[in-house]
Amino acid sequence: MALNFNEAAGGAKKSSITSFSYRDGENEVRLVGDVLARYVYWLEGKNGKNIPFECLSFDRNEERFNNKEKDWVREYYPDLKCGWSYAMQCLDQGEVKIINLKKKLFEAILQAAQDGLGDPTDPENGWDVKFKRVKTGPLPYNVEYQLQVLKCKQRALSEDEMAAISDLKSMDDVMPRPTPDAQKTLLDEIRADASGDMDEELEAEFKMS
């Protein structure tokens, strides 16, 4: 199963839940539910679209690489590196969304929680995560996410917000871990068909957002 927030160290079927879009300038979300700890590889699929493949060498619950499952991406692409890709759910203006976390921002949230703000996902004593997205250069990846700790105030969720998360699913259900066989099947299709003209339903199972 996925991790409770306080268990995270910081280090599929296509979901019907929309993803949170980071906006330039100030952002505000309320984190809810559990933390999905994962690393992913990105491979080019049909029409040049990148497909995320979960690194099966990484254990979601232990938050470490243990190599217990066959990782076919590593088998086929030994030089390809996987990247940190933790995810949660959040309330964005009252709507439940998937938030693909930014590593440094998440580390800052963990630190703020340890420094006295407590678990941000707690319905009664949690806090709204307020941060800025700041451009640091001309390239798309030249951005920085700055947690505004002094603006992160504790508050109980409203009745409407509680209703919105009343049937909240675990992240393990929102983004099921693919089996090695399913991973291999899609990889074989990608490798066999250089055009990327593969089964769209199969491809969709690996879309994470």
N, C-alpha and C positions, 0 to 999 in steps of 0.2 A: 504494500500500500504506500501511498505518498506520505510525506512527512508533515507533522505539525510545524508551525512556524518556529517554535522554540527548539525544535530538533534539527533545524537546518544549520549546517556549518558554513554555508555560503560557497563553499568550493563545488499504425494508428488509423483510428477512424477520424474522418473529418468532422470537427466539432461544429454544431449549429450555433455556438456562441461566437459573437463577433470579437475581434481583437481590439485592444486599446491602441490608439494611435498617439504616439508622442508628439506634442505640439511645441513649436518654438516658443520660448518664454516660459511663463508659469504654467504648471500642471498640478492637478490635485486628484488623488484617488484614495479610496479606502480599500486596503487589502483584506480579502476574506478567504476563509478556507485554508487548505493545506498547500504545501510547497512541492512542486514537481522538480526533483533534482535530476538533471540529465545533461549529457553532452551530445552534440550532433555533428554529422558530416553533411556537407552540401555538395550534391552532384547535379550536373546539368541533365535535365530531362527533355521532354518534348517542347519544341519551339523555343529552345534556349532557356526555359524556366528551370530554376534551381529547385531541387527536391531535397528536403531534410531527411536524413537517415539517422535514427537514434544509434548512438554508440552502445552496442550490447556488451562491450567489455566493462562498462561503467554500471555499478549497482545503484539504483535509485535510492534505496533505503539506507545503505551503508555509506553512501556518498564517497565511494572510492572505486578505483579500477581493480577488479578482481579476476577478470577473464574467465568467468564461470560459463558464459554462453558463447557459442560460436559467433564471431563478428565477421560477417562476410565482406563488409566494406574493407576492413583491414586486410582480409585475404586477397581481394581483388585489386585494391589500391593501397599497397603497403606504405606509400609515401604521403598519403592524404592524412591531414591532421583534423581531429575533431575539435569543436569549440564549446565553451561553456554556454549553456542554453536553459537556465532555470526558468520556470514559469509558474504563475499563480492565477487566481481570479481576483477581480477587483470590482468595486462599484465606481462607475464613472457617471456622474450626474444621475445617480439612482439606477443605472442599468448595469447588470452583471456582464463583465467582459473578461477575456483572457488577456493577461498582461505578460508579455515576454520581457523578463526582467533584464536590466542593464547591470553588469557585474559590479562596477564601482558604486552605483546607486544602491544596489541591494546590500553591499557591504556597509555603506553608510547607515542604512536603515537598521541593520543588525546591531551596529555600534550604538545607535541612538536608543534602541530597545534595551541594550545592556546597561547604558548609562542612566537609565531611570524612567524612560517613557513606557517601557513594558511592551507586551505583545500587541502589535498594531492591529491584529486580526480579532482581538477580543471584542464582542458586540457591545459590552457595557463599558469597559475601561480602555478600549483601543484608541487609536488616534489616526487622523487623516494625514496621509503622506503628501506633503507639499514640496515641490522641487522645481528647479528651472532647467530648461534645455537651452544651452548656450552654444552658439557657433564659435569655434576656435580657429577656423581656417577656411579656405575656399572649397575643399573637397567634401563630398557627402558625409564621410566618416569623421570629419573634423568637428565633433560635437562633444560637449561635456554635460553631465547631469549632476546638478548641485542640490543636495538635500537642504531645505530651509528649516533647520531644526527648531528655531525659535517660533516658527509659524505652525509647527506640528502639534496641535492641541488635542488633548484627550477629550472624547465625548462619546456618549452612548448613541447607537444607531437609532434612527427614527422608526416609527411604526412602518412606514412605507419601505424603508431600507430592509427592515427585518422581514417583511413580506417578500421582498425581492430575493432574499437568500434562504427562504424557508425550505426550499427543496434543492439546495446547493449540492452538487455532486463532488466527489473526490476528483482531484486532478488525474488520478489513475483511470477513472472512468471517462473523463473528458478527453484525455490523450493516452489511450491504451498503449502499452509497450508492445511493439511488433515482435513476432516470433522470428527466430533465425530463418525458418523456412520461408516466411512471407518476405523477409528482407532479401533473401537469395533470389526468390522468384522475380521480384521487381528489378534487381540488379542484372539478372540474366536477360530480361527484356531490354534494358537500356543498352547492354553490351552487344546484344544480337541485332539491334535495330539502331543504327547510327543516326537515323532521322528522328529518333525519339518518338515514333508513331506507335505508342503502346496503349494498353488497355487503360482508359481514363478512370474507370472505377477503381482499378488496382492502384493507380497513381494517387488517387484522392485519399486512399487509406493512409498514405504517408504524409499528407499535407497537415501541418501542425497548426495552421492558423489561416 
